[in-house]
Amino acid sequence: MSIKVLGISTSPRQNSNSDLLLRQALAGAESSGAETEYIRLGDLKIAPCIECNSCYKQGTCIVEDDYQMLSSKMLEADRLILATPIFFMTFCAQAKTLIDRCQCLWAHKYVLKQPLITTSRDRRAMVIAVGGTKSKKMFDSISLTAKYFIDVLEMNYAANLFVNNIDAPGRIKQHPSALNEAFRLGRELVSTDTPPHEKPINVELT
């Protein structure tokens, strides 16, 4: 059975730099025989969390939109690749909206003490982030938020690809090292030859 990889592009801009890296990572996964699915968050309707705390009682979100479909895909996937541009030193609004809506998964797991995944599976996740300045501090927030988000999904945080000083649309096409690393990390993400690492592999490029 092939490994299922879900790639989520959260950039509001079509064919953005982070989106292009995501597509390369998915191509790398496909080269190793994985079954991949690409989703652009901008094509879905996902409202912000309204902090009603209903999920503390039932473990599900009462706001009904495309979140239910996407959360099911995230829980079904063997691998997840989340790609985001950097806005004000952190995830873009679209990505953060998705992450915040996963509060119901947190409640399901930590408040109601019920498992999200009922069978033992090797599940791993990777994050791609692209920023427009030379600062590397912008990735600190990404790493911390991603750590807890991926934990809620009951996945191993396997890798990061962080690229800074890339801003203009399509600029990443002039950065072959970043494209090559995305492909390599996508390919390695689906490998089962080595056990998951305790800490994510960090690849930071300028």
PASEBA-1860 file (N, C-alpha, C; in nm, 3 decimals):
! residues 206
1> MSIKVLGI> 0.084/-0.119/0.000/0.000/0.000/0.000/0.088/0.125/0.000 ~ 0.062/0.218/-0.091/0.145/0.338/-0.101/0.115/0.435/0.013 ~ 0.215/0.515/0.046/0.200/0.616/0.150/0.122/0.735/0.094 ~ 0.025/0.783/0.171/-0.057/0.897/0.130/0.001/1.026/0.185 ~ 0.031/1.118/0.095/0.089/1.247/0.133/-0.009/1.358/0.100 ~ -0.041/1.439/0.199/-0.129/1.554/0.179/-0.046/1.682/0.185 ~ -0.051/1.760/0.079/0.018/1.889/0.075/-0.082/2.002/0.080 ~ -0.065/2.093/0.176/-0.158/2.206/0.192/-0.083/2.336/0.168
9> STSPRQNS> -0.122/2.407/0.064/-0.066/2.538/0.033/-0.154/2.645/0.094 ~ -0.099/2.724/0.185/-0.181/2.821/0.258/-0.167/2.964/0.206 ~ -0.079/2.987/0.112/-0.057/3.122/0.062/-0.183/3.177/-0.006 ~ -0.214/3.305/0.016/-0.328/3.365/-0.055/-0.297/3.390/-0.202 ~ -0.172/3.381/-0.239/-0.130/3.408/-0.376/-0.112/3.277/-0.452 ~ -0.176/3.265/-0.568/-0.160/3.146/-0.649/-0.019/3.138/-0.705 ~ 0.033/3.016/-0.713/0.168/2.993/-0.764/0.272/3.077/-0.690 ~ 0.252/3.089/-0.560/0.346/3.165/-0.477/0.476/3.088/-0.460
17> NSDLLLRQ> 0.573/3.151/-0.398/0.702/3.085/-0.376/0.689/2.963/-0.286 ~ 0.612/2.975/-0.179/0.594/2.860/-0.090/0.514/2.751/-0.160 ~ 0.420/2.791/-0.245/0.340/2.695/-0.321/0.427/2.616/-0.418 ~ 0.518/2.684/-0.485/0.607/2.617/-0.580/0.699/2.517/-0.510 ~ 0.745/2.554/-0.389/0.828/2.459/-0.312/0.746/2.339/-0.269 ~ 0.622/2.363/-0.231/0.534/2.252/-0.193/0.517/2.154/-0.309 ~ 0.495/2.207/-0.427/0.476/2.121/-0.544/0.603/2.039/-0.571 ~ 0.719/2.099/-0.547/0.844/2.024/-0.564/0.855/1.913/-0.461
25> ALAGAESS> 0.815/1.942/-0.337/0.821/1.841/-0.232/0.726/1.725/-0.264 ~ 0.608/1.757/-0.316/0.514/1.652/-0.353/0.568/1.570/-0.471 ~ 0.637/1.636/-0.562/0.699/1.564/-0.673/0.805/1.468/-0.621 ~ 0.881/1.512/-0.521/0.980/1.425/-0.460/0.916/1.304/-0.394 ~ 0.803/1.326/-0.326/0.732/1.215/-0.264/0.680/1.117/-0.368 ~ 0.628/1.172/-0.479/0.577/1.087/-0.587/0.689/1.003/-0.649 ~ 0.809/1.060/-0.654/0.921/0.987/-0.713/0.958/0.863/-0.634 ~ 0.915/0.860/-0.507/0.939/0.743/-0.423/0.816/0.654/-0.412
33> GAETEYIR> 0.719/0.679/-0.500/0.603/0.591/-0.505/0.485/0.631/-0.418 ~ 0.490/0.750/-0.357/0.381/0.792/-0.271/0.261/0.841/-0.353 ~ 0.146/0.832/-0.290/0.023/0.887/-0.348/0.004/1.026/-0.288 ~ 0.000/1.129/-0.371/-0.003/1.266/-0.321/-0.135/1.335/-0.355 ~ -0.170/1.430/-0.269/-0.286/1.516/-0.293/-0.247/1.659/-0.257 ~ -0.279/1.751/-0.345/-0.249/1.893/-0.326/-0.378/1.968/-0.298 ~ -0.377/2.050/-0.195/-0.493/2.133/-0.162/-0.446/2.277/-0.144 ~ -0.514/2.368/-0.211/-0.488/2.511/-0.193/-0.593/2.566/-0.098
41> LGDLKIAP> -0.549/2.615/0.017/-0.641/2.659/0.120/-0.731/2.772/0.071 ~ -0.679/2.854/-0.022/-0.758/2.965/-0.074/-0.879/2.921/-0.153 ~ -0.884/2.795/-0.193/-0.999/2.743/-0.267/-1.109/2.693/-0.175 ~ -1.082/2.689/-0.045/-1.178/2.639/0.052/-1.238/2.753/0.135 ~ -1.346/2.722/0.199/-1.409/2.818/0.290/-1.391/2.766/0.433 ~ -1.300/2.830/0.506/-1.273/2.792/0.644/-1.279/2.917/0.730 ~ -1.378/2.923/0.816/-1.398/3.040/0.901/-1.306/3.034/1.022 ~ -1.282/3.147/1.087/-1.199/3.147/1.208/-1.268/3.075/1.325
49> CIECNSCY> -1.190/3.029/1.418/-1.243/2.974/1.543/-1.320/3.084/1.616 ~ -1.438/3.050/1.670/-1.518/3.149/1.742/-1.504/3.133/1.894 ~ -1.417/3.044/1.936/-1.389/3.021/2.079/-1.516/3.003/2.161 ~ -1.604/2.918/2.112/-1.728/2.890/2.185/-1.709/2.779/2.288 ~ -1.598/2.704/2.273/-1.563/2.593/2.363/-1.662/2.476/2.357 ~ -1.744/2.471/2.254/-1.833/2.356/2.238/-1.753/2.228/2.219 ~ -1.637/2.241/2.158/-1.554/2.122/2.134/-1.503/2.060/2.263 ~ -1.507/2.135/2.373/-1.463/2.079/2.501/-1.561/1.971/2.549
57> KQGTCIVE> -1.683/1.975/2.497/-1.784/1.878/2.538/-1.800/1.764/2.439 ~ -1.780/1.794/2.310/-1.807/1.691/2.210/-1.686/1.656/2.122 ~ -1.581/1.737/2.131/-1.460/1.706/2.055/-1.468/1.738/1.907 ~ -1.575/1.803/1.866/-1.590/1.844/1.727/-1.626/1.991/1.720 ~ -1.605/2.049/1.603/-1.632/2.191/1.583/-1.775/2.211/1.534 ~ -1.846/2.306/1.595/-1.985/2.330/1.555/-1.995/2.420/1.432 ~ -1.885/2.486/1.395/-1.885/2.569/1.275/-1.866/2.476/1.155 ~ -1.964/2.468/1.072/-1.961/2.374/0.960/-1.922/2.444/0.830
65> DDYQMLSS> -1.810/2.403/0.775/-1.762/2.455/0.648/-1.666/2.352/0.590 ~ -1.566/2.395/0.516/-1.473/2.299/0.455/-1.371/2.244/0.555 ~ -1.372/2.295/0.677/-1.276/2.246/0.776/-1.295/2.097/0.803 ~ -1.420/2.053/0.814/-1.447/1.913/0.847/-1.385/1.820/0.742 ~ -1.399/1.856/0.616/-1.341/1.775/0.509/-1.189/1.773/0.519 ~ -1.129/1.891/0.541/-0.984/1.899/0.545/-0.926/1.832/0.667 ~ -0.990/1.845/0.782/-0.938/1.780/0.902/-0.942/1.628/0.887 ~ -1.044/1.576/0.820/-1.050/1.432/0.796/-0.934/1.387/0.708
73> KMLEADRL> -0.903/1.467/0.607/-0.790/1.434/0.519/-0.658/1.438/0.595 ~ -0.643/1.535/0.686/-0.520/1.545/0.763/-0.503/1.424/0.854 ~ -0.611/1.378/0.912/-0.603/1.263/1.002/-0.585/1.132/0.926 ~ -0.632/1.126/0.803/-0.618/1.006/0.722/-0.480/0.995/0.657 ~ -0.413/1.108/0.639/-0.285/1.109/0.567/-0.174/1.042/0.648 ~ -0.082/0.979/0.576/0.038/0.925/0.639/0.146/1.032/0.654 ~ 0.144/1.128/0.562/0.240/1.238/0.563/0.167/1.368/0.534 ~ 0.214/1.475/0.597/0.156/1.608/0.575/0.268/1.706/0.544
81> ILATPIFF> 0.247/1.788/0.441/0.339/1.897/0.411/0.259/2.026/0.412 ~ 0.293/2.116/0.503/0.224/2.244/0.517/0.316/2.355/0.471 ~ 0.270/2.434/0.375/0.353/2.541/0.319/0.290/2.676/0.345 ~ 0.372/2.773/0.389/0.320/2.905/0.422/0.421/3.014/0.388 ~ 0.373/3.131/0.347/0.461/3.248/0.343/0.469/3.307/0.483 ~ 0.567/3.390/0.507/0.581/3.456/0.637/0.510/3.591/0.632 ~ 0.416/3.611/0.723/0.348/3.740/0.739/0.375/3.786/0.882 ~ 0.436/3.902/0.897/0.465/3.957/1.031/0.531/3.852/1.121
89> MTFCAQAK> 0.631/3.784/1.065/0.717/3.693/1.140/0.648/3.563/1.183 ~ 0.538/3.527/1.116/0.471/3.403/1.154/0.391/3.348/1.035 ~ 0.306/3.249/1.063/0.219/3.192/0.960/0.129/3.299/0.899 ~ 0.092/3.282/0.773/-0.005/3.372/0.713/-0.142/3.348/0.777 ~ -0.233/3.441/0.756/-0.365/3.434/0.821/-0.441/3.307/0.784 ~ -0.430/3.267/0.659/-0.502/3.149/0.615/-0.454/3.023/0.688 ~ -0.323/3.011/0.702/-0.267/2.896/0.773/-0.306/2.899/0.920 ~ -0.298/3.017/0.982/-0.330/3.027/1.125/-0.478/3.000/1.150
97> TLIDRCQC> -0.563/3.037/1.057/-0.705/3.007/1.071/-0.728/2.856/1.076 ~ -0.662/2.783/0.987/-0.672/2.637/0.988/-0.620/2.579/1.119 ~ -0.506/2.627/1.162/-0.446/2.576/1.286/-0.538/2.603/1.405 ~ -0.594/2.724/1.411/-0.683/2.758/1.522/-0.808/2.672/1.524 ~ -0.859/2.637/1.407/-0.978/2.553/1.402/-0.950/2.412/1.453 ~ -0.824/2.373/1.456/-0.786/2.242/1.510/-0.791/2.238/1.662 ~ -0.841/2.345/1.723/-0.863/2.344/1.867/-0.955/2.229/1.906 ~ -1.048/2.195/1.818/-1.139/2.083/1.849/-1.064/1.951/1.856
105> LWAHKYVL> -0.958/1.937/1.777/-0.876/1.815/1.784/-0.800/1.812/1.916 ~ -0.751/1.930/1.957/-0.682/1.941/2.086/-0.777/1.902/2.200 ~ -0.900/1.952/2.193/-0.999/1.920/2.297/-1.032/1.771/2.296 ~ -1.046/1.715/2.178/-1.075/1.572/2.164/-0.966/1.488/2.231 ~ -0.842/1.533/2.210/-0.727/1.456/2.259/-0.695/1.483/2.405 ~ -0.693/1.610/2.446/-0.643/1.645/2.579/-0.752/1.675/2.682 ~ -0.868/1.718/2.638/-0.977/1.745/2.733/-1.063/1.621/2.752 ~ -1.103/1.562/2.640/-1.188/1.443/2.648/-1.108/1.313/2.659
113> KQPLITTS> -0.975/1.324/2.640/-0.886/1.209/2.654/-0.922/1.095/2.558 ~ -0.959/1.130/2.436/-0.993/1.030/2.337/-0.892/1.034/2.222 ~ -0.846/0.920/2.176/-0.746/0.918/2.069/-0.805/0.963/1.936 ~ -0.726/1.036/1.860/-0.768/1.076/1.725/-0.740/0.966/1.624 ~ -0.628/0.897/1.646/-0.586/0.789/1.558/-0.599/0.658/1.635 ~ -0.682/0.568/1.586/-0.710/0.445/1.662/-0.615/0.331/1.632 ~ -0.537/0.344/1.524/-0.440/0.240/1.491/-0.299/0.299/1.492 ~ -0.202/0.220/1.531/-0.063/0.265/1.536/-0.008/0.279/1.394
121> RDRRAMVI> 0.032/0.400/1.357/0.082/0.426/1.222/0.200/0.521/1.228 ~ 0.288/0.505/1.132/0.403/0.594/1.117/0.356/0.717/1.038 ~ 0.332/0.827/1.108/0.281/0.949/1.046/0.381/1.062/1.069 ~ 0.415/1.132/0.964/0.517/1.236/0.973/0.472/1.363/0.900 ~ 0.527/1.477/0.944/0.489/1.605/0.885/0.611/1.691/0.859 ~ 0.597/1.777/0.759/0.705/1.868/0.718/0.645/2.006/0.697 ~ 0.723/2.109/0.726/0.678/2.248/0.710/0.770/2.320/0.612 ~ 0.710/2.395/0.521/0.783/2.481/0.429/0.741/2.625/0.457
129> AVGGTKSK> 0.838/2.713/0.476/0.808/2.854/0.500/0.904/2.942/0.423 ~ 0.850/3.046/0.362/0.930/3.138/0.281/0.905/3.281/0.329 ~ 1.014/3.352/0.359/1.004/3.489/0.407/1.072/3.588/0.314 ~ 1.030/3.713/0.322/1.080/3.814/0.230/1.196/3.896/0.280 ~ 1.242/3.874/0.403/1.354/3.950/0.456/1.472/3.856/0.486 ~ 1.583/3.915/0.528/1.702/3.835/0.559/1.697/3.775/0.700 ~ 1.603/3.821/0.782/1.596/3.774/0.920/1.562/3.626/0.928 ~ 1.631/3.555/1.014/1.600/3.414/1.039/1.512/3.397/1.163
137> KMFDSISL> 1.491/3.506/1.238/1.408/3.497/1.357/1.263/3.469/1.323 ~ 1.223/3.499/1.199/1.083/3.478/1.162/1.046/3.330/1.164 ~ 1.145/3.244/1.159/1.116/3.101/1.160/1.097/3.046/1.301 ~ 1.133/3.124/1.403/1.115/3.079/1.541/0.967/3.055/1.572 ~ 0.883/3.148/1.531/0.741/3.135/1.557/0.682/3.018/1.478 ~ 0.730/3.001/1.355/0.682/2.891/1.272/0.711/2.757/1.340 ~ 0.833/2.740/1.386/0.874/2.614/1.448/0.793/2.582/1.573 ~ 0.770/2.683/1.657/0.699/2.660/1.782/0.552/2.627/1.758
145> TAKYFIDV> 0.489/2.705/1.673/0.347/2.679/1.643/0.331/2.544/1.574 ~ 0.419/2.516/1.479/0.411/2.388/1.407/0.430/2.270/1.501 ~ 0.517/2.285/1.598/0.543/2.175/1.693/0.414/2.130/1.761 ~ 0.335/2.226/1.810/0.214/2.192/1.883/0.101/2.152/1.789 ~ 0.097/2.212/1.672/-0.003/2.174/1.572/0.018/2.030/1.527 ~ 0.140/1.995/1.497/0.172/1.860/1.450/0.152/1.758/1.561 ~ 0.180/1.798/1.685/0.156/1.709/1.799/0.008/1.675/1.811 ~ -0.078/1.774/1.793/-0.223/1.751/1.801/-0.267/1.653/1.695
153> LEMNYAAN> -0.205/1.659/1.577/-0.240/1.567/1.468/-0.181/1.428/1.489 ~ -0.107/1.411/1.596/-0.042/1.284/1.630/0.053/1.239/1.519 ~ 0.135/1.336/1.477/0.237/1.310/1.376/0.374/1.342/1.433 ~ 0.475/1.284/1.372/0.613/1.317/1.407/0.656/1.437/1.323 ~ 0.714/1.537/1.389/0.761/1.658/1.321/0.895/1.624/1.258 ~ 0.893/1.596/1.127/1.010/1.538/1.061/1.109/1.639/1.006 ~ 1.059/1.749/0.945/1.153/1.838/0.874/1.095/1.977/0.853 ~ 1.186/2.072/0.836/1.153/2.209/0.798/1.237/2.248/0.678
161> LFVNNIDA> 1.176/2.320/0.586/1.250/2.389/0.481/1.215/2.536/0.492 ~ 1.313/2.614/0.539/1.294/2.757/0.560/1.382/2.834/0.462 ~ 1.321/2.926/0.388/1.395/3.005/0.291/1.363/3.152/0.315 ~ 1.466/3.234/0.337/1.441/3.377/0.358/1.494/3.459/0.241 ~ 1.464/3.587/0.245/1.507/3.683/0.143/1.448/3.650/0.005 ~ 1.328/3.592/0.005/1.256/3.562/-0.119/1.119/3.629/-0.109 ~ 1.092/3.726/-0.195/0.968/3.802/-0.181/0.889/3.813/-0.312 ~ 0.953/3.855/-0.418/0.884/3.879/-0.545/0.820/3.750/-0.597
169> PGRIKQHP> 0.702/3.758/-0.659/0.637/3.638/-0.713/0.729/3.561/-0.809 ~ 0.738/3.431/-0.786/0.818/3.346/-0.873/0.968/3.351/-0.849 ~ 1.011/3.429/-0.754/1.154/3.445/-0.727/1.222/3.312/-0.691 ~ 1.146/3.222/-0.632/1.204/3.096/-0.588/1.255/3.013/-0.707 ~ 1.203/3.041/-0.826/1.249/2.969/-0.945/1.396/2.998/-0.975 ~ 1.446/3.109/-0.921/1.586/3.145/-0.939/1.673/3.093/-0.825 ~ 1.616/3.006/-0.745/1.687/2.949/-0.629/1.688/2.797/-0.643 ~ 1.770/2.744/-0.732/1.769/2.598/-0.757/1.798/2.515/-0.633
177> SALNEAFR> 1.878/2.568/-0.540/1.908/2.491/-0.419/1.781/2.467/-0.338 ~ 1.694/2.568/-0.330/1.570/2.553/-0.255/1.478/2.452/-0.323 ~ 1.469/2.459/-0.455/1.385/2.365/-0.529/1.437/2.222/-0.513 ~ 1.568/2.207/-0.519/1.628/2.074/-0.503/1.607/2.019/-0.363 ~ 1.619/2.107/-0.263/1.600/2.063/-0.124/1.455/2.024/-0.100 ~ 1.362/2.097/-0.160/1.220/2.063/-0.144/1.193/1.924/-0.201 ~ 1.248/1.897/-0.317/1.231/1.766/-0.380/1.292/1.657/-0.292 ~ 1.414/1.681/-0.244/1.484/1.582/-0.161/1.409/1.554/-0.032
185> LGRELVST> 1.365/1.661/0.036/1.296/1.643/0.163/1.161/1.574/0.143 ~ 1.094/1.604/0.032/0.969/1.536/0.002/0.990/1.388/-0.021 ~ 1.098/1.355/-0.089/1.131/1.215/-0.114/1.165/1.144/0.016 ~ 1.245/1.210/0.100/1.287/1.147/0.225/1.172/1.138/0.326 ~ 1.075/1.227/0.314/0.963/1.226/0.407/0.886/1.095/0.401 ~ 0.879/1.036/0.283/0.799/0.913/0.268/0.882/0.787/0.290 ~ 1.011/0.803/0.314/1.096/0.688/0.337/1.063/0.624/0.472 ~ 1.060/0.493/0.473/1.040/0.419/0.598/1.165/0.340/0.636
193> DTPPHEKP> 1.275/0.371/0.568/1.400/0.300/0.595/1.460/0.338/0.730 ~ 1.434/0.461/0.774/1.486/0.507/0.903/1.370/0.550/0.991 ~ 1.382/0.528/1.123/1.275/0.569/1.214/1.267/0.722/1.223 ~ 1.155/0.775/1.268/1.141/0.921/1.281/1.247/0.979/1.375 ~ 1.291/1.101/1.344/1.388/1.169/1.430/1.317/1.229/1.551 ~ 1.391/1.244/1.659/1.333/1.305/1.778/1.306/1.454/1.756 ~ 1.390/1.519/1.676/1.371/1.660/1.644/1.368/1.675/1.492 ~ 1.295/1.775/1.442/1.289/1.793/1.297/1.422/1.833/1.235
201> INVELT> 1.447/1.783/1.117/1.563/1.826/1.039/1.536/1.967/0.989 ~ 1.629/2.057/1.012/1.612/2.196/0.969/1.702/2.226/0.850 ~ 1.642/2.272/0.743/1.717/2.320/0.628/1.682/2.467/0.610 ~ 1.779/2.555/0.632/1.757/2.699/0.620/1.844/2.754/0.508 ~ 1.781/2.819/0.413/1.851/2.872/0.297/1.826/3.021/0.282 ~ 1.923/3.088/0.225/1.911/3.232/0.199/1.916/3.258/0.049
END
